[in-house]
């Protein structure tokens, strides 16, 4: 029996490296790697060894005959990827497969001296960079984050009902206490310490600061109360310490989300999910309480393009189709929507909507009182947010006409993408929202590098950062071998003292981070949950202090 890769695939290709028969594709050395939504197992070549399932950092791989009902479709999805392709050759031994000529993309001299590298940001991009340095060199790594807790987008960006995806954080956490790692949490680069000061204390600095801002709609009424970004909603339900418990109000039965990417689907799913199911996750306590009291019965996902061009991944759409107690409906008032679904080839994204209820939704009334549902409305864009003291409705296009129709709502959420922000002391491209670079090397700043969304823009999930980090660290090491890294003038101890003096939040190290983790897990045990997050900076810093006499050196 074959194995199948399912919804939570992170694309980091850890499974590829351990497969003894090369049945998982695309591999990192194949041209379509990074362009597919997930990786796929060839059922004709799989030998049912389970090595991939053991290695998967996000628990996305299962024996096909044991797939739970909501994931059954993934057996066919994996097989469909190989339809029409020649199967791999049958080999004499099941433990070997043909390999190409070895390629050595890096070459470090035997006397390569240890270097001291600062990694700014502890999300996936920063941690893949740190992992590369720690596993393949004798570098000393300083992990820096403006928050007093590590995790970045894994902790504060992944929806609480995706615990398997959050499991990637456990993989990264093993490096937090590595003997060559020093953690300096609660220090903001560009504010508490400048890039110049970072460079003065390290041989190289890798910036993995992400894309923390959001794109705007540019419509009248966008700044009314009740109009917020998906960034704020996601931070709110994930207990981000910079997002208050009252940042999101849910006063109405209908919520309108502009966008149809994965973040938009996450927001929609969480807002209509059963609070009792969410109570078994690490969702913020304040969000859980608000959702229990909320009247939300319907979330409308507004997409400017048709279902054939939707930005969400197939796996996230399939998750909506299997959400208990929630109906999925396609608003097919625009004839192009139904036509695209009916004409879609098997396996195409639009084809996944066959069998989903279609309805010419009447927006003049309130949502049904006895059901919760998510409505997909394609070929429609917001024109204006209406209201005086607060959003009461949004005027949207219909059949391409701006006069369109009004959809009543008490909450307008824009989910049309993230955007990087300038970091004082680094160059910045306002058009792309990224730091200009050459293969990760910051333009005009020797010894400074970027990785992740601040490098390539807000695209790709967790696993995409692995290849991104490999390129950046490869560039860094090549510069080190060539003698191009500026020599630091300060020591690690001097930087610790500088960071402690400058930190406006309270400096947290590896032992403090472990103390936070224990405190949150203990709170979770008391509540019957995996963890209950500390939701403010003072709470996090207090938990980190936990009776420790001094910072780790």
Secondary structure, DSSP 4 states (H G I P E B T S, - for coil): --EEE-TT-----HHHHH-TT--EES-TTSTTTTTSSS-EE-TTT-----HHHHH-TT--EEEGGG--GGGTHHHHHHHHTTTTSPPPPP-S-TT---------S----TTPPP-EEEEE--SHHHHHHHHHHHHHS--EEEEEESSSS--HHHHHTS-TT-HHHHTHHHHHHTTTT-TTEEEEES--BTTTB-HHHHHHHSSEEEE-----EE-----BTTTSTTEEEHHHHHHHHTT-TTS-TTS----SSEEEEE--SHHHHHHHHHHHS-HHHHTTTT--HHHHHHHHH----EEEEE-SS-GGG-SS-HHHHHHHHT-TTEEEEEE--SHHHHHHHHHPPTTSTGGGGTTSEEE---TTSPPPTT-EEEEEE-S--EEEEE-SSS--EEEEEETTEEEEEEEE-SEEEE-S-EE----TTS--BTTTTB--EETTEETT-TTEEE-THHHH-S-S-TTHHHHHHHHHHHHHHHHHHTT-SPPP-S-HHHHHHHHHHH-SS--B-HHHHHHHHHHHHHHHHHHTSS-----SHHHHHHHHHTT-SS---
